[in-house]
Amino acid sequence: MRLVSHGAGGGPDVLSIGEGPVPTPGPQDVLIAVHYAGVNGPDIVQRKGRYPPPPGASPVLGLEVSGSIATVGADVTRWKVGDTVCALTPGGGYAEFCVAPAAHCLPLPGGFDPERAAAIPENFFTVWTNLIERARLAKGESVLIHGGSGGIGYSAIQVAKAWGATVIATVGNAEKETFARSVGADHVINYRTQDFVEEARRIVDARGIDVILDMVGGDYFKKNLGLLALEGRLVQIAFQQGSKVAELDLMPVMMRRLTITGSTLRAQPAQNKARIAEGLLTYLWPLFATGKLRVVIHRVFGFEDVVAAHVMMEAGQHLGKLLLRLR
């Protein structure tokens, strides 16, 4: 089969199309003939050599796919050959065939084709487990979502609105501000021209913000803590500006009974991801079918254009998802 190789790692130019053996699914896995693969931030970090795959996972990039099931493992009863699915994968998505645990596969939502469905797993698995499970977002609460125009951000805005929350999003330019509003953000702050702390305080007054979803880290950490309401929750899902914070005063955590939590998706046990998949199927799939939740695809690249896809992902100017088309 054809696959994307990233060699010893580096910039986008290290990516190339190579060949390798078709993987063999285990007893609880399926082999998917990949139609589309999502391009995500963790792919960039892995390409650079800073995000090794977990033990037993494919070294090939790619954490989400859509396609048709080519082979089922001996213990798989939920799926059959020929079924069309989207799936969260432990790796291997940038290839013509990819192995995924059967429990991490989902049927296409009503009205979706494989292209649109490929844009769901990585974003919405991440949003569900962090915003709903970990942060326990509830109706009537306020949530601040940093990076509101990216894949995680626009997905989180929609889920938060579906849960009845007031959504504040930060973005980096006017085009992204328009986009964030178009997917449901109640308030949008341009962090390049506005102080997001001052603007957020103006929006929520003295009460503070109930939940903050952050992938920036660095100086944002202390600013986020200062914005949280009594019993507020900060959920950290990445550290674009670093994970270390100097001279951090944690007294507010005690005084306002704050919760600081976070998670990465890829390293979680298989049973956790299976539980998340069931949550999506039960609660989010009906919202996709009715149009209350939607995916936004910025661009679909041909398989041979994977370098250009990574260049665009790193530039951060896209709105929504980037995909690779393999068939």
C-alpha positions as CSV (number, residue, x, y, z in Angstrom):
1,M,0.0,0.0,0.0
2,R,1.0,3.7,-0.4
3,L,1.7,5.6,2.8
4,V,3.2,8.9,3.9
5,S,6.7,8.6,5.4
6,H,8.2,11.3,7.6
7,G,11.6,9.7,7.8
8,A,13.7,10.9,10.7
9,G,11.5,13.9,11.2
10,G,11.7,17.6,10.5
11,G,9.9,20.2,8.5
12,P,7.1,19.6,6.1
13,D,9.6,18.8,3.3
14,V,10.5,15.5,5.0
15,L,7.1,14.1,4.0
16,S,7.1,11.7,1.0
17,I,4.9,9.0,-0.5
18,G,6.3,5.6,0.1
19,E,5.2,2.0,0.2
20,G,4.7,-0.5,3.0
21,P,2.9,-3.7,4.0
22,V,-0.8,-3.6,4.6
23,P,-1.3,-3.9,8.3
24,T,-3.0,-6.9,9.9
25,P,-5.9,-6.2,12.3
26,G,-5.9,-7.9,15.7
27,P,-8.8,-9.9,17.1
28,Q,-10.7,-6.7,18.2
29,D,-9.6,-4.5,15.3
30,V,-10.8,-3.7,11.8
31,L,-8.8,-2.9,8.7
32,I,-10.1,0.2,7.0
33,A,-9.6,1.1,3.3
34,V,-9.0,4.8,3.9
35,H,-11.0,7.3,1.8
36,Y,-10.1,10.4,3.8
37,A,-7.7,11.2,6.6
38,G,-7.7,14.2,8.9
39,V,-4.7,16.5,9.3
40,N,-4.3,17.6,12.9
41,G,-1.9,19.4,15.2
42,P,-0.5,16.2,16.8
43,D,0.6,15.1,13.3
44,I,2.8,18.1,13.1
45,V,4.4,17.4,16.4
46,Q,5.0,13.8,15.6
47,R,6.5,14.7,12.2
48,K,9.0,16.9,14.1
49,G,9.9,13.9,16.3
50,R,8.3,15.2,19.6
51,Y,5.2,13.0,19.8
52,P,6.1,9.3,19.5
53,P,3.3,6.9,18.9
54,P,2.2,4.7,21.9
55,P,3.5,1.2,22.1
56,G,2.1,-1.0,19.4
57,A,0.7,1.8,17.3
58,S,1.6,2.4,13.7
59,P,4.5,4.9,13.2
60,V,2.7,6.4,10.2
61,L,1.0,9.8,10.9
62,G,-2.8,10.1,11.0
63,L,-5.2,9.9,13.9
64,E,-8.6,9.9,12.2
65,V,-10.0,8.4,9.0
66,S,-13.1,7.5,7.1
67,G,-13.5,4.6,4.7
68,S,-14.9,1.1,4.2
69,I,-14.0,-1.9,6.3
70,A,-11.8,-4.3,4.4
71,T,-11.2,-6.9,7.1
72,V,-12.6,-7.6,10.6
73,G,-10.8,-9.2,13.5
74,A,-11.8,-12.6,14.8
75,D,-13.7,-11.2,17.8
76,V,-15.5,-8.3,16.0
77,T,-19.2,-8.7,15.7
78,R,-20.3,-5.0,15.4
79,W,-19.0,-4.5,11.9
80,K,-18.8,-6.4,8.7
81,V,-16.7,-6.1,5.5
82,G,-18.1,-3.2,3.4
83,D,-19.4,-1.1,6.2
84,T,-18.6,2.6,5.9
85,V,-17.2,4.1,9.1
86,C,-15.3,7.0,10.6
87,A,-12.7,6.1,13.2
88,L,-10.3,7.4,15.8
89,T,-7.0,5.7,15.2
90,P,-3.8,5.3,17.3
91,G,-1.8,6.1,14.2
92,G,-1.6,5.0,10.6
93,G,-4.2,7.2,9.0
94,Y,-2.0,8.6,6.2
95,A,-2.1,5.4,4.3
96,E,-4.3,3.5,1.9
97,F,-5.2,1.0,4.7
98,C,-5.3,1.6,8.4
99,V,-6.0,-0.5,11.5
100,A,-8.4,0.8,14.2
101,P,-10.0,-0.8,17.2
102,A,-13.5,-1.8,16.3
103,A,-14.8,0.0,19.4
104,H,-13.3,3.3,18.1
105,C,-15.3,3.2,14.9
106,L,-18.6,4.9,14.3
107,P,-21.2,4.8,11.6
108,L,-21.5,7.9,9.4
109,P,-24.1,10.4,10.9
110,G,-27.3,10.7,9.0
111,G,-26.8,12.7,5.8
112,F,-23.0,12.5,6.0
113,D,-20.6,11.3,3.3
114,P,-17.1,9.9,4.0
115,E,-15.5,13.3,3.4
116,R,-17.5,15.1,6.0
117,A,-17.4,12.2,8.5
118,A,-13.6,12.2,8.4
119,A,-13.6,15.6,10.0
120,I,-15.3,14.4,13.1
121,P,-13.3,11.9,15.3
122,E,-10.2,13.7,16.5
123,N,-11.9,17.0,17.2
124,F,-15.1,15.7,18.7
125,F,-13.6,12.9,20.8
126,T,-11.3,15.6,22.3
127,V,-14.0,18.1,22.9
128,W,-16.4,15.5,24.4
129,T,-14.0,14.0,26.9
130,N,-12.5,17.4,28.0
131,L,-15.5,19.8,27.8
132,I,-18.3,17.4,28.9
133,E,-16.7,14.6,30.8
134,R,-13.8,16.4,32.6
135,A,-15.1,20.0,32.8
136,R,-18.7,18.9,33.4
137,L,-20.0,21.8,31.4
138,A,-23.7,22.5,32.3
139,K,-26.6,24.5,30.9
140,G,-26.4,28.2,31.8
141,E,-22.7,28.2,32.5
142,S,-20.1,30.3,30.6
143,V,-17.1,28.9,28.8
144,L,-14.0,30.5,27.3
145,I,-12.6,28.6,24.3
146,H,-9.1,29.7,23.1
147,G,-8.4,29.2,19.4
148,G,-12.0,29.4,18.4
149,S,-11.4,29.0,14.7
150,G,-9.3,25.8,14.7
151,G,-10.6,22.3,14.5
152,I,-10.9,21.8,18.3
153,G,-12.1,25.4,18.8
154,Y,-15.0,25.5,16.3
155,S,-16.1,22.0,17.5
156,A,-16.0,23.1,21.1
157,I,-18.1,26.2,20.4
158,Q,-20.8,24.1,18.8
159,V,-20.9,21.5,21.6
160,A,-20.9,24.2,24.3
161,K,-23.9,25.9,22.6
162,A,-25.7,22.6,22.2
163,W,-25.3,22.2,26.0
164,G,-26.8,25.6,26.6
165,A,-23.7,27.5,27.6
166,T,-22.7,31.1,26.9
167,V,-19.6,30.9,24.7
168,I,-16.7,33.3,24.5
169,A,-14.0,32.5,22.0
170,T,-10.6,34.0,21.3
171,V,-9.2,34.3,17.7
172,G,-6.4,36.1,15.9
173,N,-8.0,38.1,13.1
174,A,-11.3,39.5,11.8
175,E,-11.9,36.7,9.4
176,K,-11.6,34.2,12.2
177,E,-13.9,36.3,14.3
178,T,-16.6,36.1,11.7
179,F,-16.1,32.3,11.4
180,A,-16.3,31.8,15.2
181,R,-19.6,33.7,15.3
182,S,-20.9,31.7,12.4
183,V,-20.6,28.4,14.4
184,G,-22.3,29.8,17.5
185,A,-19.9,31.9,19.6
186,D,-21.8,34.5,21.6
187,H,-18.8,36.7,22.1
188,V,-15.5,36.8,20.2
189,I,-12.2,38.4,21.3
190,N,-9.4,39.2,18.9
191,Y,-6.4,38.6,21.1
192,R,-4.1,40.5,18.8
193,T,-6.0,43.8,19.2
194,Q,-7.7,43.3,22.5
195,D,-6.7,42.1,26.0
196,F,-8.7,38.9,26.3
197,V,-8.6,39.1,30.1
198,E,-10.2,42.6,30.2
199,E,-12.7,41.8,27.5
200,A,-13.7,38.5,29.2
201,R,-14.2,40.3,32.5
202,R,-16.3,42.9,30.8
203,I,-18.5,40.2,29.4
204,V,-19.1,38.2,32.5
205,D,-18.8,41.0,35.1
206,A,-17.5,40.0,38.5
207,R,-18.8,36.5,38.4
208,G,-16.0,35.0,36.4
209,I,-16.0,32.2,33.8
210,D,-17.1,28.6,34.7
211,V,-15.0,26.7,32.2
212,I,-11.9,27.5,30.2
213,L,-10.6,25.2,27.4
214,D,-7.0,26.1,26.6
215,M,-4.3,24.8,24.3
216,V,-1.9,27.8,24.6
217,G,-0.4,27.4,28.1
218,G,2.5,29.6,29.0
219,D,1.4,33.1,30.2
220,Y,-2.2,32.1,29.5
221,F,-2.2,29.8,32.5
222,K,-2.1,32.5,35.1
223,K,-4.5,34.7,33.2
224,N,-7.0,31.8,32.9
225,L,-6.8,31.1,36.6
226,G,-7.6,34.8,37.3
227,L,-10.7,34.6,35.1
228,L,-12.3,31.5,36.7
229,A,-15.4,31.8,38.8
230,L,-16.0,30.1,42.1
231,E,-15.8,26.3,41.4
232,G,-14.4,27.1,37.9
233,R,-12.6,24.5,35.8
234,L,-9.6,25.0,33.6
235,V,-9.0,22.2,31.1
236,Q,-5.6,22.2,29.4
237,I,-5.3,20.2,26.2
238,A,-2.1,21.5,24.7
239,F,0.8,23.9,25.5
240,Q,1.6,25.9,22.4
241,Q,3.5,28.4,24.5
242,G,5.0,25.9,26.9
243,S,4.0,23.9,29.9
244,K,6.1,25.6,32.6
245,V,4.9,28.7,34.5
246,A,7.2,30.9,36.6
247,E,6.1,32.3,40.0
248,L,2.7,30.7,39.9
249,D,0.5,31.4,42.9
250,L,-1.9,28.6,43.5
251,M,-3.7,30.2,46.4
252,P,-6.8,31.1,44.1
253,V,-7.2,27.3,43.6
254,M,-8.0,26.9,47.3
255,M,-9.8,30.1,47.8
256,R,-12.2,29.7,44.8
257,R,-12.2,25.9,44.9
258,L,-10.9,25.7,41.3
259,T,-10.2,22.6,39.3
260,I,-7.2,22.3,37.0
261,T,-7.4,19.3,34.7
262,G,-6.4,18.2,31.2
263,S,-5.8,15.2,29.0
264,T,-4.3,14.0,25.9
265,L,-6.4,11.7,23.7
266,R,-3.9,9.4,22.0
267,A,-2.4,7.9,25.1
268,Q,-5.6,7.0,26.9
269,P,-6.5,3.4,27.3
270,A,-8.6,1.8,24.6
271,Q,-11.6,1.3,26.9
272,N,-11.6,5.1,27.6
273,K,-11.8,5.9,23.9
274,A,-14.5,3.3,23.4
275,R,-16.5,5.0,26.2
276,I,-16.0,8.4,24.4
277,A,-17.2,6.9,21.1
278,E,-20.4,5.7,22.8
279,G,-20.9,9.2,24.2
280,L,-20.6,10.7,20.7
281,L,-23.0,8.1,19.2
282,T,-25.6,8.7,21.9
283,Y,-25.5,12.5,22.3
284,L,-23.8,14.1,19.3
285,W,-24.7,11.8,16.4
286,P,-28.4,13.0,16.5
287,L,-27.2,16.6,16.5
288,F,-25.1,16.0,13.4
289,A,-28.1,14.3,11.7
290,T,-30.3,17.3,12.4
291,G,-27.7,19.9,11.5
292,K,-27.4,21.4,15.0
293,L,-23.7,20.3,14.8
294,R,-21.8,20.6,11.6
295,V,-18.3,20.1,10.3
296,V,-16.4,22.8,8.4
297,I,-13.8,21.6,5.9
298,H,-11.4,24.3,4.9
299,R,-9.6,22.3,2.2
300,V,-9.2,18.7,0.9
301,F,-5.7,17.9,-0.3
302,G,-4.8,15.1,-2.7
303,F,-2.6,12.4,-1.1
304,E,0.4,13.7,-3.0
305,D,-0.1,17.2,-1.6
306,V,0.5,16.2,2.0
307,V,3.4,18.7,2.2
308,A,1.2,21.6,1.3
309,A,-1.4,20.3,3.9
310,H,1.2,20.4,6.6
311,V,2.4,23.9,5.6
312,M,-1.1,25.2,5.8
313,M,-1.7,23.5,9.2
314,E,1.4,25.1,10.6
315,A,0.6,28.5,9.2
316,G,-2.6,28.4,11.2
317,Q,-4.7,30.4,8.7
318,H,-7.3,27.8,8.0
319,L,-10.8,27.8,9.3
320,G,-12.0,24.4,10.3
321,K,-10.6,21.1,9.1
322,L,-7.9,20.0,6.6
323,L,-8.2,16.6,5.0
324,L,-6.2,14.3,2.8
325,R,-8.1,12.3,0.1
326,L,-6.7,8.8,-0.5
327,R,-9.3,7.4,-2.8
